[in-house]
Amino acid sequence: MSSVLHFYVRPSGHESAASGHTRRKLQGKLPALQSVKTELCYNVNWTAESLPSAKEMKKLLWLFGCPLLLDDVAQESWLLPGSSDLLLEVGPRLNFSTPTSTNIVSVCQAAGLGAVDRVETTRRYLLSVWP
């Protein structure tokens, strides 16, 4: 039995500049747009019978995190939508594996995480609009 684990990466400082650029581009189409926040999500296909052990989870959190930031990866999203917000997730189609997934799986295998057979990365956007 396999399950998909989600690891959400907290936006860093450089992503706020990208969010500002995205907001300016979208405001032409959505004048009520107030803000855009983003996060990265690693969707990990875990093929073991049981969920990862504490040691395996520590490895996964370390692999998907930034070595310069502490606690920048979580299993819960950093984006908390309000009642008038829109949460979009953009990523590859799930019917084929991307080259990025192949590379990340190789790293996981080398780190002793044999239960990982696919990792797809998606970008999540939280669009806040004026009510």
Secondary structure as UniProt FT lines:
FT   STRAND          3..9
FT   HELIX           13..27
FT   TURN            28..29
FT   TURN            31..32
FT   STRAND          33..46
FT   HELIX           54..64
FT   TURN            67..68
FT   STRAND          73..74
FT   TURN            83..84
FT   STRAND          85..90
FT   TURN            94..95
FT   HELIX           99..110
FT   TURN            111..112
FT   TURN            114..115
FT   STRAND          116..129
//
